[in-house]
Amino acid sequence: MTQQIRDVVEQYVKLVGTGPTESIVELYAPDATVEDPAGTPVRQGHDAIREFYSVFDNLDRSTALHADTVRVAGNHAAFMFDVVTKVGDQRFTLTPIDTMEFDEQGKIIKMRAYWSQDDMRSEPI
Amino acid sequence: MTQQIRDVVEQYVKLVGTGPTESIVELYAPDATVEDPAGTPVRQGHDAIREFYSVFDNLDRSTALHADTVRVAGNHAAFMFDVVTKVGDQRFTLTPIDTMEFDEQGKIIKMRAYWSQDDMRSEPI
């Protein structure tokens, strides 16, 4: 199970950077919840999750997992990764910690992302 | 609130390294829960939390917060830190990711620690 969870984490981070949205949605169980960032309203189910990730579709973006931060404990995982987006002549880098809970099939049933605007760095390209 | 949460995270990591146990317990709300590591039975309330942390009392230990990993979002925080223990002529280093949820008074109401034996490093002193 640990390796399966680790694989899903790697796929997740990669897909957030490349899409397609539908492949991200498929990593989630049908009634899964997403709270991103933590403290904001929870989105539940594939439709709401699809809507959330589809905002990335038109962004010039890339991602990188901080592989040495991946922690798997039971059916839970936590990890840090970079999301880099380019808007105009600026590059924005956000580095959240995400936590995930998995079902017995290795589908994500709960995701929560820990970040705030304070964690956003910007620099000219 | 963000700065208050950040302060509690710093105090928490420091106190896990130095004690006393009672000062750690006081960071928690009376009916708080601790799940450490994730996937193991949840401990609830000050008595259970005191019992959990008191096992550290007799260990030769130290801690270090990875300050650049602290993420605060709403009433939630996530962070990575080292726990170093010395047993005989070996030094063991565990680097978990912890998540915490806080009440309006800045007390921890929920803590979950993400780590497994796979994340434990040992080296001769």
gemmi code that builds the backbone of each chain (N, CA, C; Angstrom):
import gemmi

chains = {
    "A": [
        ("MET", (0.836, -1.219, 0.000), (0.000, 0.000, 0.000), (0.865, 1.261, 0.000)),
        ("THR", (1.953, 1.230, 0.775), (2.819, 2.409, 0.851), (3.325, 2.819, -0.521)),
        ("GLN", (3.795, 1.819, -1.300), (4.329, 2.149, -2.621), (3.227, 2.664, -3.544)),
        ("GLN", (2.036, 2.065, -3.426), (0.906, 2.504, -4.254), (0.570, 3.972, -3.944)),
        ("ILE", (0.545, 4.307, -2.659), (0.255, 5.684, -2.260), (1.333, 6.632, -2.792)),
        ("ARG", (2.587, 6.206, -2.660), (3.697, 7.021, -3.160), (3.549, 7.262, -4.673)),
        ("ASP", (3.139, 6.216, -5.403), (2.951, 6.353, -6.850), (1.849, 7.362, -7.172)),
        ("VAL", (0.747, 7.305, -6.402), (-0.357, 8.238, -6.655), (0.084, 9.673, -6.377)),
        ("VAL", (0.855, 9.858, -5.310), (1.369, 11.202, -5.001), (2.205, 11.721, -6.178)),
        ("GLU", (3.086, 10.874, -6.704), (3.925, 11.303, -7.834), (3.083, 11.624, -9.069)),
        ("GLN", (2.089, 10.743, -9.347), (1.204, 11.003, -10.489), (0.425, 12.296, -10.294)),
        ("TYR", (-0.064, 12.495, -9.083), (-0.862, 13.682, -8.787), (-0.074, 14.957, -9.087)),
        ("VAL", (1.129, 15.034, -8.521), (1.931, 16.257, -8.698), (2.247, 16.458, -10.176)),
        ("LYS", (2.591, 15.370, -10.868), (2.892, 15.483, -12.289), (1.672, 16.001, -13.073)),
        ("LEU", (0.498, 15.425, -12.768), (-0.707, 15.788, -13.514), (-1.172, 17.213, -13.211)),
        ("VAL", (-0.942, 17.689, -11.995), (-1.295, 19.082, -11.701), (-0.472, 20.013, -12.598)),
        ("GLY", (0.713, 19.559, -12.969), (1.567, 20.368, -13.842), (1.262, 20.245, -15.314)),
        ("THR", (0.673, 19.114, -15.709), (0.515, 18.857, -17.152), (-0.925, 18.631, -17.595)),
        ("GLY", (-1.809, 18.291, -16.639), (-3.136, 17.832, -17.024), (-3.038, 16.474, -17.673)),
        ("PRO", (-4.123, 15.942, -18.287), (-5.425, 16.598, -18.339), (-6.186, 16.521, -17.008)),
        ("THR", (-7.109, 17.456, -16.830), (-7.913, 17.516, -15.612), (-8.568, 16.177, -15.297)),
        ("GLU", (-9.072, 15.515, -16.348), (-9.819, 14.275, -16.102), (-8.944, 13.205, -15.443)),
        ("SER", (-7.655, 13.216, -15.760), (-6.757, 12.237, -15.134), (-6.530, 12.553, -13.666)),
        ("ILE", (-6.552, 13.826, -13.312), (-6.462, 14.194, -11.890), (-7.728, 13.708, -11.181)),
        ("VAL", (-8.873, 13.987, -11.784), (-10.164, 13.604, -11.178), (-10.204, 12.102, -10.926)),
        ("GLU", (-9.635, 11.332, -11.840), (-9.669, 9.873, -11.706), (-8.818, 9.341, -10.553)),
        ("LEU", (-7.922, 10.161, -10.044), (-7.160, 9.738, -8.861), (-8.020, 9.779, -7.597)),
        ("TYR", (-9.142, 10.478, -7.677), (-10.029, 10.642, -6.525), (-11.169, 9.628, -6.547)),
        ("ALA", (-11.576, 9.173, -5.355), (-12.797, 8.379, -5.213), (-14.000, 9.278, -5.543)),
        ("PRO", (-15.132, 8.683, -5.952), (-16.272, 9.490, -6.415), (-16.771, 10.519, -5.409)),
        ("ASP", (-16.735, 10.181, -4.114), (-17.272, 11.114, -3.109), (-16.167, 11.800, -2.310)),
        ("ALA", (-14.990, 11.883, -2.891), (-13.834, 12.473, -2.205), (-14.047, 13.959, -1.922)),
        ("THR", (-13.266, 14.466, -0.961), (-13.323, 15.893, -0.631), (-11.968, 16.551, -0.848)),
        ("VAL", (-12.030, 17.813, -1.264), (-10.838, 18.632, -1.477), (-11.014, 19.934, -0.703)),
        ("GLU", (-10.023, 20.250, 0.141), (-10.030, 21.508, 0.907), (-8.720, 22.221, 0.579)),
        ("ASP", (-8.803, 23.205, -0.336), (-7.589, 23.813, -0.886), (-7.821, 25.291, -1.109)),
        ("PRO", (-7.231, 26.195, -0.290), (-6.395, 25.867, 0.868), (-7.220, 25.485, 2.099)),
        ("ALA", (-6.536, 24.912, 3.088), (-7.164, 24.549, 4.356), (-7.922, 25.744, 4.916)),
        ("GLY", (-9.096, 25.476, 5.457), (-9.901, 26.537, 6.050), (-10.916, 27.145, 5.100)),
        ("THR", (-10.857, 26.763, 3.817), (-11.854, 27.238, 2.849), (-12.901, 26.139, 2.661)),
        ("PRO", (-14.057, 26.471, 2.043), (-15.123, 25.469, 1.917), (-14.647, 24.191, 1.210)),
        ("VAL", (-15.110, 23.065, 1.702), (-14.732, 21.759, 1.163), (-15.530, 21.490, -0.115)),
        ("ARG", (-14.833, 21.023, -1.151), (-15.494, 20.608, -2.393), (-15.638, 19.100, -2.351)),
        ("GLN", (-16.804, 18.583, -2.666), (-17.018, 17.130, -2.591), (-17.532, 16.569, -3.906)),
        ("GLY", (-16.926, 15.461, -4.326), (-17.394, 14.732, -5.497), (-16.662, 15.120, -6.764)),
        ("HIS", (-16.721, 14.230, -7.761), (-15.956, 14.415, -8.990), (-16.290, 15.717, -9.712)),
        ("ASP", (-17.578, 16.112, -9.726), (-17.941, 17.327, -10.464), (-17.276, 18.553, -9.842)),
        ("ALA", (-17.364, 18.647, -8.525), (-16.773, 19.800, -7.841), (-15.252, 19.784, -7.948)),
        ("ILE", (-14.675, 18.587, -7.910), (-13.219, 18.445, -8.012), (-12.757, 18.807, -9.429)),
        ("ARG", (-13.521, 18.373, -10.420), (-13.197, 18.711, -11.820), (-13.212, 20.229, -12.017)),
        ("GLU", (-14.245, 20.866, -11.462), (-14.371, 22.323, -11.590), (-13.144, 23.013, -10.970)),
        ("PHE", (-12.723, 22.504, -9.828), (-11.573, 23.100, -9.132), (-10.304, 23.017, -9.978)),
        ("TYR", (-9.977, 21.826, -10.484), (-8.715, 21.655, -11.213), (-8.758, 22.251, -12.611)),
        ("SER", (-9.966, 22.426, -13.165), (-10.047, 22.930, -14.540), (-9.576, 24.374, -14.645)),
        ("VAL", (-9.499, 25.090, -13.509), (-8.985, 26.463, -13.583), (-7.506, 26.482, -13.979)),
        ("PHE", (-6.810, 25.356, -13.786), (-5.394, 25.295, -14.172), (-5.215, 25.137, -15.686)),
        ("ASP", (-6.298, 24.710, -16.356), (-6.176, 24.287, -17.756), (-5.459, 25.298, -18.639)),
        ("ASN", (-5.806, 26.568, -18.444), (-5.276, 27.570, -19.364), (-4.046, 28.288, -18.831)),
        ("LEU", (-3.479, 27.773, -17.747), (-2.297, 28.399, -17.180), (-1.022, 27.755, -17.719)),
        ("ASP", (-0.014, 28.601, -17.934), (1.326, 28.126, -18.289), (1.985, 27.713, -16.977)),
        ("ARG", (2.053, 26.410, -16.731), (2.404, 25.958, -15.380), (3.304, 24.728, -15.411)),
        ("SER", (3.981, 24.491, -14.290), (4.742, 23.256, -14.106), (4.767, 22.950, -12.615)),
        ("THR", (5.113, 21.708, -12.288), (5.148, 21.288, -10.888), (6.406, 20.473, -10.635)),
        ("ALA", (6.802, 20.424, -9.363), (7.943, 19.582, -8.981), (7.722, 19.087, -7.558)),
        ("LEU", (7.706, 17.782, -7.419), (7.582, 17.177, -6.087), (8.904, 17.316, -5.338)),
        ("HIS", (8.831, 17.719, -4.070), (10.023, 17.648, -3.218), (10.081, 16.206, -2.689)),
        ("ALA", (10.781, 15.364, -3.436), (10.688, 13.918, -3.191), (11.102, 13.538, -1.772)),
        ("ASP", (12.031, 14.307, -1.200), (12.513, 13.957, 0.138), (11.523, 14.341, 1.242)),
        ("THR", (10.396, 14.938, 0.879), (9.395, 15.309, 1.891), (8.225, 14.323, 1.944)),
        ("VAL", (8.169, 13.363, 1.022), (6.995, 12.480, 0.967), (6.959, 11.581, 2.200)),
        ("ARG", (5.867, 11.661, 2.946), (5.676, 10.837, 4.142), (4.402, 10.028, 3.955)),
        ("VAL", (4.504, 8.715, 4.147), (3.339, 7.836, 4.049), (3.184, 7.128, 5.380)),
        ("ALA", (1.987, 7.209, 5.959), (1.709, 6.570, 7.252), (0.308, 5.980, 7.172)),
        ("GLY", (0.226, 4.652, 7.235), (-1.072, 4.013, 7.074), (-1.657, 4.398, 5.719)),
        ("ASN", (-2.930, 4.823, 5.715), (-3.571, 5.245, 4.472), (-3.458, 6.749, 4.238)),
        ("HIS", (-2.436, 7.341, 4.854), (-2.278, 8.793, 4.764), (-0.938, 9.160, 4.128)),
        ("ALA", (-0.907, 10.303, 3.465), (0.348, 10.835, 2.929), (0.405, 12.335, 3.137)),
        ("ALA", (1.617, 12.860, 3.265), (1.875, 14.299, 3.292), (3.122, 14.553, 2.463)),
        ("PHE", (3.149, 15.694, 1.780), (4.283, 15.992, 0.911), (4.266, 17.469, 0.545)),
        ("MET", (5.405, 17.957, 0.102), (5.565, 19.342, -0.328), (5.904, 19.347, -1.805)),
        ("PHE", (5.394, 20.325, -2.527), (5.735, 20.422, -3.947), (5.627, 21.872, -4.410)),
        ("ASP", (6.258, 22.146, -5.548), (6.194, 23.481, -6.159), (5.157, 23.495, -7.272)),
        ("VAL", (4.407, 24.571, -7.317), (3.576, 24.867, -8.485), (4.081, 26.195, -9.037)),
        ("VAL", (4.572, 26.162, -10.258), (5.122, 27.367, -10.890), (4.190, 27.782, -12.018)),
        ("THR", (3.738, 29.038, -11.997), (2.903, 29.544, -13.088), (3.553, 30.802, -13.650)),
        ("LYS", (3.389, 30.974, -14.950), (3.923, 32.177, -15.596), (2.754, 33.031, -16.061)),
        ("VAL", (2.767, 34.283, -15.634), (1.729, 35.221, -16.052), (2.455, 36.482, -16.504)),
        ("GLY", (2.300, 36.803, -17.775), (3.016, 37.953, -18.319), (4.502, 37.729, -18.157)),
        ("ASP", (5.194, 38.702, -17.587), (6.651, 38.577, -17.433), (7.034, 38.201, -15.999)),
        ("GLN", (6.083, 37.589, -15.283), (6.351, 37.176, -13.905), (6.197, 35.662, -13.770)),
        ("ARG", (7.056, 35.107, -12.920), (6.941, 33.692, -12.575), (6.528, 33.613, -11.099)),
        ("PHE", (5.443, 32.899, -10.814), (4.947, 32.738, -9.454), (5.196, 31.306, -8.986)),
        ("THR", (5.791, 31.168, -7.818), (6.054, 29.838, -7.277), (5.347, 29.691, -5.939)),
        ("LEU", (4.506, 28.674, -5.861), (3.805, 28.362, -4.622), (4.272, 26.974, -4.186)),
        ("THR", (4.568, 26.821, -2.909), (5.094, 25.545, -2.416), (4.243, 25.065, -1.245)),
        ("PRO", (3.110, 24.428, -1.549), (2.227, 23.958, -0.468), (2.701, 22.632, 0.131)),
        ("ILE", (2.182, 22.346, 1.327), (2.187, 20.980, 1.859), (0.774, 20.450, 1.657)),
        ("ASP", (0.661, 19.309, 0.993), (-0.642, 18.658, 0.812), (-0.711, 17.422, 1.692)),
        ("THR", (-1.896, 17.138, 2.216), (-2.128, 15.858, 2.887), (-3.244, 15.132, 2.160)),
        ("MET", (-3.139, 13.808, 2.126), (-4.140, 12.981, 1.448), (-4.456, 11.756, 2.280)),
        ("GLU", (-5.726, 11.340, 2.205), (-6.134, 10.062, 2.788), (-6.635, 9.189, 1.643)),
        ("PHE", (-6.342, 7.893, 1.715), (-6.633, 6.983, 0.613), (-7.581, 5.872, 1.048)),
        ("ASP", (-8.368, 5.372, 0.082), (-9.181, 4.193, 0.386), (-8.378, 2.927, 0.047)),
        ("GLU", (-9.011, 1.782, 0.229), (-8.293, 0.511, 0.050), (-7.893, 0.269, -1.402)),
        ("GLN", (-8.534, 0.994, -2.331), (-8.177, 0.843, -3.748), (-7.082, 1.826, -4.168)),
        ("GLY", (-6.623, 2.626, -3.201), (-5.573, 3.588, -3.539), (-6.098, 4.871, -4.146)),
        ("LYS", (-7.423, 5.076, -4.071), (-7.999, 6.345, -4.543), (-7.943, 7.366, -3.407)),
        ("ILE", (-7.742, 8.618, -3.766), (-7.736, 9.695, -2.769), (-9.170, 9.935, -2.299)),
        ("ILE", (-9.372, 9.891, -0.967), (-10.713, 10.193, -0.457), (-10.773, 11.560, 0.223)),
        ("LYS", (-9.601, 12.112, 0.552), (-9.582, 13.411, 1.213), (-8.262, 14.094, 0.901)),
        ("MET", (-8.322, 15.319, 0.438), (-7.100, 16.092, 0.210), (-7.263, 17.432, 0.912)),
        ("ARG", (-6.187, 17.875, 1.560), (-6.174, 19.211, 2.153), (-4.829, 19.836, 1.816)),
        ("ALA", (-4.851, 21.086, 1.368), (-3.624, 21.784, 0.979), (-3.352, 22.921, 1.953)),
        ("TYR", (-2.117, 22.962, 2.443), (-1.690, 23.965, 3.420), (-0.812, 24.999, 2.725)),
        ("TRP", (-1.358, 26.195, 2.511), (-0.598, 27.299, 1.931), (-1.397, 28.576, 2.113)),
        ("SER", (-0.707, 29.682, 1.990), (-1.386, 30.972, 1.974), (-0.651, 31.881, 1.006)),
        ("GLN", (-1.211, 33.037, 0.763), (-0.555, 34.000, -0.131), (0.860, 34.324, 0.363)),
        ("ASP", (1.079, 34.220, 1.676), (2.415, 34.500, 2.223), (3.474, 33.555, 1.665)),
        ("ASP", (3.034, 32.392, 1.180), (3.982, 31.384, 0.687), (4.245, 31.521, -0.809)),
        ("MET", (3.657, 32.542, -1.443), (3.822, 32.756, -2.886), (5.041, 33.638, -3.142)),
        ("ARG", (5.933, 33.150, -3.988), (7.085, 33.975, -4.390), (6.875, 34.409, -5.844)),
        ("SER", (7.278, 35.619, -6.182), (7.211, 36.024, -7.580), (8.545, 36.609, -7.992)),
        ("GLU", (8.864, 36.436, -9.261), (10.130, 36.953, -9.781), (9.961, 37.229, -11.263)),
        ("PRO", (10.697, 38.192, -11.789), (10.620, 38.445, -13.228), (11.243, 37.286, -13.993)),
        ("ILE", (10.682, 37.004, -15.156), (11.220, 35.917, -15.992), (12.432, 36.426, -16.768)),
    ],
    "B": [
        ("MET", (-4.030, 35.860, 13.821), (-4.125, 34.413, 14.114), (-2.943, 33.644, 13.507)),
        ("THR", (-2.550, 34.038, 12.296), (-1.447, 33.341, 11.629), (-0.179, 33.367, 12.475)),
        ("GLN", (0.141, 34.550, 13.027), (1.369, 34.653, 13.819), (1.236, 33.844, 15.110)),
        ("GLN", (0.039, 33.854, 15.695), (-0.185, 33.081, 16.926), (0.020, 31.585, 16.660)),
        ("ILE", (-0.517, 31.113, 15.539), (-0.356, 29.697, 15.177), (1.122, 29.376, 14.945)),
        ("ARG", (1.784, 30.274, 14.237), (3.215, 30.067, 13.981), (3.994, 29.978, 15.304)),
        ("ASP", (3.634, 30.833, 16.261), (4.302, 30.809, 17.568), (4.071, 29.479, 18.287)),
        ("VAL", (2.838, 28.971, 18.224), (2.537, 27.703, 18.896), (3.319, 26.563, 18.243)),
        ("VAL", (3.429, 26.590, 16.919), (4.207, 25.558, 16.226), (5.660, 25.592, 16.718)),
        ("GLU", (6.218, 26.783, 16.815), (7.608, 26.895, 17.280), (7.755, 26.411, 18.721)),
        ("GLN", (6.802, 26.811, 19.576), (6.840, 26.357, 20.972), (6.714, 24.839, 21.048)),
        ("TYR", (5.788, 24.306, 20.245), (5.544, 22.862, 20.265), (6.822, 22.089, 19.950)),
        ("VAL", (7.465, 22.457, 18.843), (8.669, 21.720, 18.425), (9.761, 21.860, 19.483)),
        ("LYS", (9.899, 23.057, 20.024), (10.910, 23.272, 21.068), (10.626, 22.381, 22.283)),
        ("LEU", (9.361, 22.372, 22.719), (8.995, 21.624, 23.931), (9.093, 20.113, 23.739)),
        ("VAL", (8.839, 19.630, 22.522), (9.015, 18.191, 22.287), (10.485, 17.817, 22.497)),
        ("GLY", (11.368, 18.766, 22.259), (12.793, 18.504, 22.448), (13.277, 18.668, 23.876)),
        ("THR", (12.572, 19.505, 24.643), (13.084, 19.850, 25.975), (12.150, 19.489, 27.121)),
        ("GLY", (10.846, 19.323, 26.822), (9.868, 19.201, 27.883), (9.701, 20.538, 28.573)),
        ("PRO", (9.008, 20.636, 29.721), (8.334, 19.509, 30.359), (7.037, 19.112, 29.635)),
        ("THR", (6.662, 17.845, 29.831), (5.457, 17.296, 29.219), (4.245, 18.185, 29.468)),
        ("GLU", (4.132, 18.699, 30.702), (2.929, 19.473, 31.031), (2.794, 20.718, 30.157)),
        ("SER", (3.931, 21.287, 29.757), (3.864, 22.478, 28.891), (3.392, 22.118, 27.487)),
        ("ILE", (3.733, 20.902, 27.048), (3.213, 20.437, 25.752), (1.698, 20.252, 25.862)),
        ("VAL", (1.276, 19.584, 26.931), (-0.156, 19.308, 27.130), (-0.954, 20.616, 27.127)),
        ("GLU", (-0.374, 21.667, 27.709), (-1.091, 22.950, 27.799), (-1.269, 23.638, 26.451)),
        ("LEU", (-0.526, 23.212, 25.440), (-0.750, 23.767, 24.096), (-2.023, 23.214, 23.474)),
        ("TYR", (-2.531, 22.114, 24.037), (-3.722, 21.451, 23.500), (-4.992, 21.875, 24.236)),
        ("ALA", (-6.091, 21.972, 23.497), (-7.408, 22.158, 24.108), (-7.749, 20.884, 24.896)),
        ("PRO", (-8.645, 20.991, 25.912), (-8.906, 19.841, 26.796), (-9.372, 18.573, 26.066)),
        ("ASP", (-10.149, 18.724, 25.002), (-10.679, 17.539, 24.315), (-9.981, 17.291, 22.976)),
        ("ALA", (-8.763, 17.786, 22.844), (-8.013, 17.659, 21.589), (-7.696, 16.204, 21.269)),
        ("THR", (-7.394, 15.970, 19.990), (-7.007, 14.625, 19.554), (-5.598, 14.628, 18.953)),
        ("VAL", (-4.909, 13.518, 19.179), (-3.558, 13.307, 18.640), (-3.539, 11.967, 17.920)),
        ("GLU", (-3.110, 11.988, 16.646), (-2.987, 10.752, 15.848), (-1.539, 10.704, 15.357)),
        ("ASP", (-0.722, 9.906, 16.042), (0.719, 9.942, 15.803), (1.291, 8.553, 15.930)),
        ("PRO", (1.694, 7.891, 14.812), (1.580, 8.391, 13.447), (0.163, 8.230, 12.880)),
        ("ALA", (-0.083, 8.911, 11.756), (-1.361, 8.806, 11.053), (-1.715, 7.342, 10.823)),
        ("GLY", (-2.983, 7.025, 11.008), (-3.436, 5.651, 10.788), (-3.449, 4.808, 12.047)),
        ("THR", (-2.899, 5.337, 13.149), (-2.939, 4.621, 14.429), (-4.084, 5.189, 15.271)),
        ("PRO", (-4.481, 4.481, 16.353), (-5.623, 4.946, 17.141), (-5.435, 6.380, 17.655)),
        ("VAL", (-6.527, 7.134, 17.602), (-6.517, 8.526, 18.032), (-6.555, 8.590, 19.559)),
        ("ARG", (-5.699, 9.426, 20.135), (-5.720, 9.682, 21.582), (-6.486, 10.972, 21.801)),
        ("GLN", (-7.411, 10.974, 22.744), (-8.213, 12.183, 22.972), (-8.145, 12.635, 24.422)),
        ("GLY", (-7.949, 13.933, 24.600), (-7.999, 14.545, 25.925), (-6.632, 14.660, 26.568)),
        ("HIS", (-6.551, 15.561, 27.548), (-5.261, 15.871, 28.173), (-4.586, 14.654, 28.797)),
        ("ASP", (-5.357, 13.759, 29.430), (-4.730, 12.607, 30.089), (-4.046, 11.700, 29.068)),
        ("ALA", (-4.763, 11.413, 27.974), (-4.194, 10.540, 26.937), (-3.007, 11.217, 26.256)),
        ("ILE", (-3.110, 12.527, 26.073), (-2.034, 13.282, 25.422), (-0.800, 13.330, 26.338)),
        ("ARG", (-1.036, 13.517, 27.628), (0.071, 13.523, 28.598), (0.795, 12.180, 28.585)),
        ("GLU", (0.015, 11.110, 28.568), (0.599, 9.763, 28.550), (1.479, 9.579, 27.310)),
        ("PHE", (0.987, 10.073, 26.179), (1.733, 9.944, 24.928), (3.081, 10.653, 24.998)),
        ("TYR", (3.088, 11.917, 25.420), (4.331, 12.693, 25.399), (5.283, 12.310, 26.530)),
        ("SER", (4.726, 11.719, 27.601), (5.592, 11.407, 28.739), (6.609, 10.317, 28.404)),
        ("VAL", (6.380, 9.574, 27.308), (7.373, 8.555, 26.932), (8.685, 9.204, 26.495)),
        ("PHE", (8.633, 10.490, 26.106), (9.855, 11.191, 25.717), (10.710, 11.592, 26.919)),
        ("ASP", (10.078, 11.609, 28.105), (10.718, 12.216, 29.275), (12.135, 11.720, 29.526)),
        ("ASN", (12.317, 10.422, 29.392), (13.603, 9.846, 29.764), (14.550, 9.641, 28.581)),
        ("LEU", (14.168, 10.223, 27.422), (15.029, 10.081, 26.252), (15.988, 11.256, 26.137)),
        ("ASP", (17.197, 10.952, 25.686), (18.183, 11.983, 25.354), (17.815, 12.479, 23.956)),
        ("ARG", (17.189, 13.646, 23.881), (16.566, 14.046, 22.622), (16.730, 15.532, 22.338)),
        ("SER", (16.555, 15.885, 21.073), (16.498, 17.283, 20.673), (15.622, 17.391, 19.434)),
        ("THR", (15.176, 18.605, 19.132), (14.303, 18.823, 17.981), (14.771, 20.054, 17.219)),
        ("ALA", (14.389, 20.110, 15.955), (14.681, 21.302, 15.146), (13.574, 21.477, 14.119)),
        ("LEU", (12.941, 22.630, 14.160), (11.907, 22.948, 13.174), (12.556, 23.285, 11.841)),
        ("HIS", (12.017, 22.739, 10.748), (12.437, 23.197, 9.418), (11.605, 24.450, 9.132)),
        ("ALA", (12.150, 25.599, 9.501), (11.347, 26.830, 9.519), (10.778, 27.165, 8.148)),
        ("ASP", (11.484, 26.790, 7.086), (10.997, 27.137, 5.746), (9.859, 26.237, 5.276)),
        ("THR", (9.458, 25.275, 6.096), (8.341, 24.402, 5.714), (7.030, 24.792, 6.394)),
        ("VAL", (7.054, 25.728, 7.330), (5.834, 26.033, 8.097), (4.795, 26.682, 7.177)),
        ("ARG", (3.636, 26.064, 7.111), (2.533, 26.573, 6.299), (1.340, 26.792, 7.224)),
        ("VAL", (0.752, 27.978, 7.179), (-0.433, 28.283, 7.971), (-1.544, 28.690, 7.016)),
        ("ALA", (-2.698, 28.042, 7.138), (-3.844, 28.336, 6.274), (-5.093, 28.286, 7.145)),
        ("GLY", (-5.751, 29.441, 7.299), (-6.903, 29.487, 8.191), (-6.478, 29.064, 9.586)),
        ("ASN", (-7.231, 28.143, 10.191), (-6.895, 27.649, 11.532), (-6.048, 26.378, 11.476)),
        ("HIS", (-5.362, 26.178, 10.364), (-4.581, 24.957, 10.159), (-3.105, 25.287, 9.951)),
        ("ALA", (-2.251, 24.342, 10.357), (-0.822, 24.466, 10.092), (-0.246, 23.117, 9.698)),
        ("ALA", (0.811, 23.153, 8.896), (1.590, 21.958, 8.551), (3.054, 22.355, 8.576)),
        ("PHE", (3.905, 21.438, 8.999), (5.335, 21.747, 9.112), (6.130, 20.464, 9.250)),
        ("MET", (7.415, 20.567, 8.958), (8.336, 19.431, 9.066), (9.360, 19.756, 10.149)),
        ("PHE", (9.758, 18.748, 10.899), (10.792, 18.983, 11.921), (11.562, 17.698, 12.185)),
        ("ASP", (12.740, 17.856, 12.782), (13.564, 16.712, 13.160), (13.378, 16.392, 14.637)),
        ("VAL", (13.299, 15.123, 14.933), (13.411, 14.650, 16.312), (14.635, 13.744, 16.353)),
        ("VAL", (15.620, 14.132, 17.136), (16.861, 13.365, 17.230), (16.930, 12.734, 18.615)),
        ("THR", (17.093, 11.411, 18.668), (17.259, 10.735, 19.960), (18.569, 9.954, 19.936)),
        ("LYS", (19.198, 9.887, 21.103), (20.439, 9.120, 21.221), (20.172, 7.922, 22.106)),
        ("VAL", (20.475, 6.742, 21.581), (20.322, 5.505, 22.352), (21.623, 4.735, 22.206)),
        ("GLY", (22.302, 4.560, 23.332), (23.602, 3.894, 23.273), (24.534, 4.705, 22.396)),
        ("ASP", (25.172, 4.053, 21.420), (26.108, 4.763, 20.559), (25.499, 5.079, 19.190)),
        ("GLN", (24.158, 5.126, 19.158), (23.480, 5.449, 17.898), (22.651, 6.728, 18.048)),
        ("ARG", (22.607, 7.501, 16.974), (21.749, 8.676, 16.908), (20.651, 8.390, 15.876)),
        ("PHE", (19.390, 8.516, 16.297), (18.242, 8.276, 15.418), (17.584, 9.608, 15.083)),
        ("THR", (17.369, 9.837, 13.797), (16.721, 11.086, 13.366), (15.437, 10.753, 12.619)),
        ("LEU", (14.342, 11.294, 13.124), (13.043, 11.132, 12.477), (12.587, 12.519, 12.054)),
        ("THR", (12.073, 12.625, 10.818), (11.673, 13.936, 10.295), (10.233, 13.865, 9.807)),
        ("PRO", (9.277, 13.990, 10.734), (7.873, 13.904, 10.336), (7.346, 15.219, 9.750)),
        ("ILE", (6.226, 15.112, 9.042), (5.379, 16.273, 8.764), (4.209, 16.191, 9.741)),
        ("ASP", (3.984, 17.237, 10.507), (2.837, 17.300, 11.412), (1.810, 18.280, 10.868)),
        ("THR", (0.542, 17.963, 11.072), (-0.523, 18.931, 10.787), (-1.276, 19.198, 12.078)),
        ("MET", (-1.739, 20.443, 12.218), (-2.476, 20.844, 13.414), (-3.661, 21.702, 13.020)),
        ("GLU", (-4.741, 21.548, 13.800), (-5.885, 22.450, 13.668), (-6.035, 23.167, 15.008)),
        ("PHE", (-6.397, 24.455, 14.970), (-6.431, 25.289, 16.162), (-7.833, 25.831, 16.418)),
        ("ASP", (-8.129, 26.072, 17.711), (-9.387, 26.754, 18.031), (-9.150, 28.260, 18.055)),
        ("GLU", (-10.189, 28.999, 18.368), (-10.100, 30.466, 18.306), (-9.151, 31.032, 19.357)),
        ("GLN", (-8.857, 30.245, 20.384), (-7.912, 30.694, 21.418), (-6.467, 30.317, 21.077)),
        ("GLY", (-6.269, 29.687, 19.943), (-4.923, 29.304, 19.558), (-4.452, 28.002, 20.187)),
        ("LYS", (-5.401, 27.235, 20.780), (-5.052, 25.918, 21.316), (-5.171, 24.879, 20.197)),
        ("ILE", (-4.307, 23.883, 20.248), (-4.360, 22.799, 19.254), (-5.574, 21.925, 19.561)),
        ("ILE", (-6.428, 21.701, 18.555), (-7.570, 20.800, 18.782), (-7.381, 19.459, 18.060)),
        ("LYS", (-6.444, 19.431, 17.106), (-6.226, 18.185, 16.370), (-4.785, 18.179, 15.856)),
        ("MET", (-4.081, 17.101, 16.132), (-2.730, 16.953, 15.595), (-2.645, 15.595, 14.926)),
        ("ARG", (-2.009, 15.572, 13.755), (-1.731, 14.293, 13.084), (-0.294, 14.346, 12.592)),
        ("ALA", (0.449, 13.270, 12.831), (1.859, 13.215, 12.427), (2.035, 12.189, 11.316)),
        ("TYR", (2.724, 12.606, 10.254), (2.944, 11.759, 9.083), (4.393, 11.286, 9.089)),
        ("TRP", (4.600, 10.026, 9.389), (5.938, 9.439, 9.357), (5.788, 7.923, 9.455)),
        ("SER", (6.825, 7.224, 9.056), (6.873, 5.772, 9.261), (8.307, 5.391, 9.590)),
        ("GLN", (8.495, 4.147, 9.943), (9.855, 3.663, 10.226), (10.783, 3.908, 9.040)),
        ("ASP", (10.210, 3.936, 7.825), (11.036, 4.172, 6.636), (11.729, 5.532, 6.676)),
        ("ASP", (11.171, 6.457, 7.464), (11.717, 7.813, 7.509), (12.743, 7.992, 8.628)),
        ("MET", (13.058, 6.916, 9.321), (14.015, 6.969, 10.444), (15.429, 6.727, 9.924)),
        ("ARG", (16.332, 7.646, 10.225), (17.745, 7.451, 9.880), (18.513, 7.164, 11.164)),
        ("SER", (19.496, 6.275, 11.077), (20.341, 6.057, 12.255), (21.802, 6.144, 11.844)),
        ("GLU", (22.619, 6.600, 12.760), (24.053, 6.737, 12.486), (24.808, 6.604, 13.793)),
        ("PRO", (26.036, 6.115, 13.733), (26.837, 6.028, 14.964), (27.207, 7.432, 15.444)),
        ("ILE", (27.275, 7.598, 16.745), (27.649, 8.896, 17.319), (29.168, 9.052, 17.281)),
    ],
}
model = gemmi.Model(1)
for chain_id, residues in chains.items():
    chain = gemmi.Chain(chain_id)
    for i, (resn, *xyz) in enumerate(residues, 1):
        res = gemmi.Residue()
        res.name, res.seqid = resn, gemmi.SeqId(i, " ")
        for name, pos in zip(("N", "CA", "C"), xyz):
            atom = gemmi.Atom()
            atom.name, atom.element = name, gemmi.Element(name[0])
            atom.pos, atom.b_iso = gemmi.Position(*pos), 0.0
            res.add_atom(atom)
        chain.add_residue(res)
    model.add_chain(chain)
structure = gemmi.Structure()
structure.add_model(model)
structure.setup_entities()
